[in-house]
Amino acid sequence: MTLIESLKAIVGEVNASEAELDRIAYGNAKAVVWPSNAEEVHKIVMLARRAGVPITARGAGVGLRFANDIIVDMSKMNSVITVANDYVEAEAGVLLDDVNKLLKGKVFPVQPESAKACSIGGMIAANALGIKAMEFGKTGKWVEEVKMVDGNGICLTLKGDALRHVVGLRGATGIILSAKLRLSDAVERTAELLKFNTLTAMQEKLDELKNDADVRNIEFMDEISSSLLGFGMASHLIVDYAGDKGMLKGAEAKEAWDARKQLPFVLGQKRYLNAHELQMPLESITRFLNLLRKDEVPCYGPIGLGVLCPVFRDDSSFASRTDYVYRQFNAKKRKTSNPETEKRVLELKAHYDPKNILSRGKFI
Ligand SMILES: Cc1cc2nc3c(=O)[nH]c(=O)nc-3n(C[C@H](O)[C@H](O)[C@H](O)COP(=O)(O)OP(=O)(O)OC[C@H]3O[C@@H](n4cnc5c(N)ncnc54)[C@H](O)[C@@H]3O)c2cc1C
């Protein structure tokens, strides 16, 4: 049997394809397969192992940068299994937006800007960071349990410390089938929209906010971003407070954050499409922003965590100097792997995917 015949034998005639259009649509895949359940995912992994063909899981494809040989599209595994008071259990292909619609009085607190489009499995595999990241952290913090098929074809349930073997590893150890996610109460914050005419003034305020126990989130928007959102040509911080310390309450606080959520799209309309997420020491931030300002590169992000996203135009000459920027400012590209990550992934691969058929090339 050929590869495609074997895939069709597993998932049925209409759920596997090597048609040119499908292959192109999935980034030059060798084949695309749409499993409907754990058993089919298991069989696909076993087939890929026997054939020595690499496979890559695809959630909603929002953050997928390249395709491997067989793309396992998880979109048909889209059932919400349980909605309980403090957790939700869902198959990997469920969109975060669909989970959000089911929740009342509770929230899944990590809401990436791609929340309307991204899948639960993709968020866990990417350990996605949401807006208000200072308060809520990354997706991994809210994952209670993951069921996956590893590269040996074994179905596993990971909990506790073992979740580190799947969260953020971009499918390199296993294909996530479903997950149990913890929920948080929907708490309202009061907020402040602060305007700064100089970066020095902003840095001073940041130092003060760092020591304020009521502060929950600090989000930065530079002059270009602020002016595109109609806030005027000055740097701004949105600050969330527990309690009623902030001047903006209820709908007003929401309005400030809603405007901020529009930023990637507003910047995109101006051809600022190339966002780099950088982690840097708080004391380097002013110097870094001054450099970006000279080159008119907009920037925003959860500055309270030391994370900033400069957004380059694709034709920006500054983009070619980002390596210099990383070195100069001791900043790290959040998603780039480093030697420690590679060593850890190698060890995990030896256990979970010794034949390296999963997400090949992502780390190794
Ligand atoms: C406009 C825009 C805004 C964004 N905003 C944010 C943001 O605020 N924060 C952030 O962190 N990211 C952001 N992203 C990146 C991306 O949306 C997120 O990483 C998202 O979580 C990806 O989800 P997805 O379902 O589309 O996954 P995909 O893009 O399909 O996959 C992402 C990775 O996870 C793996 N994967 C997917 N499903 C599974 C599975 N079931 N099992 C194992 N591995 C799997 C894939 O192989 C791939 O390596 C943004 C992207 C865009 C385009």
The ligand as an SDF file (V2000), in Angstrom:
LIG
                    3D

 53 58  0  0  0  0  0  0  0  0999 V2000
   -2.3560   37.8310   14.6760 C   0  0  0  0  0  0  0  0  0  0  0  0
   -1.6590   36.8520   15.5900 C   0  0  0  0  0  0  0  0  0  0  0  0
   -1.6370   37.1080   16.9360 C   0  0  0  0  0  0  0  0  0  0  0  0
   -0.9790   36.2170   17.8040 C   0  0  0  0  0  0  0  0  0  0  0  0
   -0.9780   36.5120   19.1240 N   0  0  0  0  0  0  0  0  0  0  0  0
   -0.3160   35.6880   19.9740 C   0  0  0  0  0  0  0  0  0  0  0  0
   -0.2510   36.0230   21.3690 C   0  0  0  0  0  0  0  0  0  0  0  0
   -0.8210   37.0100   21.8380 O   0  0  0  0  0  0  0  0  0  0  0  0
    0.4510   35.1970   22.1850 N   0  0  0  0  0  0  0  0  0  0  0  0
    1.0870   34.0620   21.6920 C   0  0  0  0  0  0  0  0  0  0  0  0
    1.7170   33.3470   22.4780 O   0  0  0  0  0  0  0  0  0  0  0  0
    1.0130   33.7240   20.3810 N   0  0  0  0  0  0  0  0  0  0  0  0
    0.3440   34.5070   19.5180 C   0  0  0  0  0  0  0  0  0  0  0  0
    0.2780   34.1860   18.1810 N   0  0  0  0  0  0  0  0  0  0  0  0
    0.8720   32.9230   17.7090 C   0  0  0  0  0  0  0  0  0  0  0  0
   -0.1870   31.7530   17.6540 C   0  0  0  0  0  0  0  0  0  0  0  0
   -1.4490   32.2470   17.4050 O   0  0  0  0  0  0  0  0  0  0  0  0
   -0.2680   30.9990   18.9400 C   0  0  0  0  0  0  0  0  0  0  0  0
    0.9850   30.3650   19.1770 O   0  0  0  0  0  0  0  0  0  0  0  0
   -1.3880   29.9350   18.9780 C   0  0  0  0  0  0  0  0  0  0  0  0
   -1.4080   29.3460   20.2460 O   0  0  0  0  0  0  0  0  0  0  0  0
   -1.2430   28.8700   17.9160 C   0  0  0  0  0  0  0  0  0  0  0  0
   -2.4180   28.0560   17.9380 O   0  0  0  0  0  0  0  0  0  0  0  0
   -2.8450   27.1810   16.6980 P   0  0  0  0  0  0  0  0  0  0  0  0
   -3.9780   26.3070   17.1010 O   0  0  0  0  0  0  0  0  0  0  0  0
   -3.0610   28.0330   15.5100 O   0  0  0  0  0  0  0  0  0  0  0  0
   -1.5640   26.2540   16.5150 O   0  0  0  0  0  0  0  0  0  0  0  0
   -0.7460   25.9520   15.1860 P   0  0  0  0  0  0  0  0  0  0  0  0
   -0.2790   27.2220   14.5830 O   0  0  0  0  0  0  0  0  0  0  0  0
   -1.5050   25.0190   14.3190 O   0  0  0  0  0  0  0  0  0  0  0  0
    0.4880   25.1730   15.8280 O   0  0  0  0  0  0  0  0  0  0  0  0
    1.3990   25.8460   16.6590 C   0  0  0  0  0  0  0  0  0  0  0  0
    2.4440   24.8000   17.1230 C   0  0  0  0  0  0  0  0  0  0  0  0
    1.8180   23.8320   17.9480 O   0  0  0  0  0  0  0  0  0  0  0  0
    1.9000   22.5170   17.3780 C   0  0  0  0  0  0  0  0  0  0  0  0
    0.6060   21.8860   17.6030 N   0  0  0  0  0  0  0  0  0  0  0  0
   -0.6210   22.3430   17.2370 C   0  0  0  0  0  0  0  0  0  0  0  0
   -1.5740   21.4970   17.6360 N   0  0  0  0  0  0  0  0  0  0  0  0
   -0.9400   20.4770   18.2730 C   0  0  0  0  0  0  0  0  0  0  0  0
   -1.3830   19.2790   18.8920 C   0  0  0  0  0  0  0  0  0  0  0  0
   -2.6720   18.9300   18.9530 N   0  0  0  0  0  0  0  0  0  0  0  0
   -0.4510   18.4500   19.4270 N   0  0  0  0  0  0  0  0  0  0  0  0
    0.8670   18.7640   19.3790 C   0  0  0  0  0  0  0  0  0  0  0  0
    1.3440   19.8790   18.7940 N   0  0  0  0  0  0  0  0  0  0  0  0
    0.4430   20.7200   18.2520 C   0  0  0  0  0  0  0  0  0  0  0  0
    2.2070   22.7350   15.9160 C   0  0  0  0  0  0  0  0  0  0  0  0
    2.9070   21.6300   15.3550 O   0  0  0  0  0  0  0  0  0  0  0  0
    3.0540   24.0180   15.9650 C   0  0  0  0  0  0  0  0  0  0  0  0
    4.3700   23.7080   16.2930 O   0  0  0  0  0  0  0  0  0  0  0  0
   -0.3600   35.0420   17.2990 C   0  0  0  0  0  0  0  0  0  0  0  0
   -0.4200   34.7890   15.9260 C   0  0  0  0  0  0  0  0  0  0  0  0
   -1.0410   35.6780   15.0820 C   0  0  0  0  0  0  0  0  0  0  0  0
   -1.0380   35.3700   13.6120 C   0  0  0  0  0  0  0  0  0  0  0  0
  1  2  1  0
  2  3  1  0
  2 52  2  0
  3  4  2  0
  4  5  1  0
  4 50  1  0
  5  6  2  0
  6  7  1  0
  6 13  1  0
  7  8  2  0
  7  9  1  0
  9 10  1  0
 10 11  2  0
 10 12  1  0
 12 13  2  0
 13 14  1  0
 14 15  1  0
 14 50  1  0
 15 16  1  0
 16 17  1  0
 16 18  1  0
 18 19  1  0
 18 20  1  0
 20 21  1  0
 20 22  1  0
 22 23  1  0
 23 24  1  0
 24 25  2  0
 24 26  1  0
 24 27  1  0
 27 28  1  0
 28 29  2  0
 28 30  1  0
 28 31  1  0
 31 32  1  0
 32 33  1  0
 33 34  1  0
 33 48  1  0
 34 35  1  0
 35 36  1  0
 35 46  1  0
 36 37  1  0
 36 45  1  0
 37 38  2  0
 38 39  1  0
 39 40  1  0
 39 45  2  0
 40 41  1  0
 40 42  2  0
 42 43  1  0
 43 44  2  0
 44 45  1  0
 46 47  1  0
 46 48  1  0
 48 49  1  0
 50 51  2  0
 51 52  1  0
 52 53  1  0
M  END
$$$$
